[in-house]
Amino acid sequence: MTDPEPPEGEGEVRAPEEQAQDAVISHVLDQIRGSDTPDVVPAQSTVAEYAEFLAVEAELDRRWPETVMEPSLDRIRALVEVLGDPQTGYPVVHLTGTNGKTSTARMVDAILSEIGLRTGRYTSPHLQRATERINLDNRPVSPAQYVQAYRDVEPFVELLDAKNEIRLSKFEVLTAMAYSAFADAPVEAGIVEVGLGGRWDATNVVDARVSVITPVGLDHAEYLGTDLLGIAREKAGIIKPGSVAVLAAQDKAVAEVLLERCAEVDAQVAREGAEFGVRERELAVGGQRLELQGLSGRYDEIFLPLHGEHQASNAAIALAAAEALVGAGPQQPLDPDAVRAAFASITSPGRLEPMQGGPGRPTVLIDAAHNPHGARALAAALMSEFRFTRLVAVIGVMRDKDAKGLLESLEPAVHEVVVTMNSSPRAMDPDELAALAVEVFGRDRVSVEPQLAAAIDQGVELAEEAGDSGVGVIVTGSVVTAGEARSIFGKEPA
């Protein structure tokens, strides 16, 4: 690893803010050089570029955190306005819901890319690296592109910060970065995932042509409450006048709330199980084979290399959303071969993703399920699509989540639990989580290992004790837990 070239103009008198920035980058460079993992720098980046990316992330992390939401769009509206409203330069598919948003967004992106559109995709949170959040042409931006996106909006952010009592939040700045990067590319379609809720989420300054609402359940109770219908109303706030609302199958009362919003703003409605859906589904090696009913007709012989009935549902939703965005209909359907190619190319990191396995070795899977709704879908997939004779769960949960509900949802699929924690300041203490796990699983089925890497090793050892080939380990409980597990197994961000 070579040292970066000296900055251009060295020897000149530099402004105090430039000197401060250089000091941060120098500190980060020292950390990288002293790291035990010298391959921390992405292949497409120089050390200096990656150091600047980490410095930008450190700056963003000093802002109001993403886990905090204020019921106002005033700051983000002011920011995109001074940027020239970049979010209006391309049609957008806007997604909200409790689970399935990121997987569905990736599928929409794949379909639109396969039919020849240049796309921009914005999702959150990331698994391993913040660059995963902003995608151009169905690929994460490089650290250098991420830094450039920040530098493009930075002067306007500072201008508004100086005028307002409350600084822009990290998520507001990230959202502006994505919208601006998409306009600069330029993209022909945007796929945007809500960060939290819907109506007051920073992404909701976009006037989406297509609004997608995946299944609605309980999550983020500290901000959205525990009233399911109230949560549905918040999420329905992304449905805009004259748009197409693509609605996943929902609880009847939730569906009524969403349809009320559609009637209120005169949005067209496409409902899973009515206008579109999964016609046939069968298990296949490495995934599943589907026949989907789209808005423009049926698409058969689709191979989806993901596991779970919930992913088949996500595929149907994504197909309908892509059709709605481009105006496909019975007289002008999407190219079936393009649809097949798009779905066959799908990856969804951290969603029942295999890390290792093989003759004589336990299968290790990771999944980002972080609430009871997601854990139920995970448990159903584990029981229906895998034949484990012994399955050990390695679980690390955030303390603001319904940890007991998550454990109860997983219990039917899991034989033993290793309780652990990830590196987030929000991580639940392993002893506290273990106490809940004992209530659900019983003391004999629960062990504690605070270090995630060691917990995974322990999970593998427990699985191997069964002495046969039908054993596995599932690492789950949090997006952060899944992301850190990917890193432990040497997986690159994707």
Buried (B, 14 or more C-beta within 10 A) or exposed (E): EEEBEEEEEEEEEBEEEEEEBEEBBEBBBEEBEEEEEEEEBBEEBBBBBBBBBBBBBEBBEEBBEBBEBBEEBEBBBBBBEBBEBBBBBBBBBBBBBBBBBBBBBBBBBBBBBBBEBBBBBBBBBBBBBBBBBBBBBBEBBBBBBBBBBBEBBBEBBEEBBEEEEEBBBBBBBBBBBBBBBBBBBEBBBBBBBBBBBBBBBBBBBBBBBBBBBBBBBBBBBEBBEEEBEEBBBBBBBBBBEEBBBBBBBBBEEBBEBBBEBBEEBEBEBBBBBEBBBBBEBEEEEEBBBBBBBBBBBEBEEBBBBBBBBBBBBBBBBBBBBBBBBBEBEEEEBBBBEBBBBBBBBBEBBBBBBEBEBEEEBBBBBBBBBBBBBBBBBBBBBBBEBBEBEBBBBBBBBBBEBBBBBBBBBBBEBBBBBBBBBBEBEBBBEBEBBBBBBBEBBEEEBBBBBBEBBEBBBBBBEBBBEBEEEBBBBBBBBBBBBBBBBBBBBEBEBB
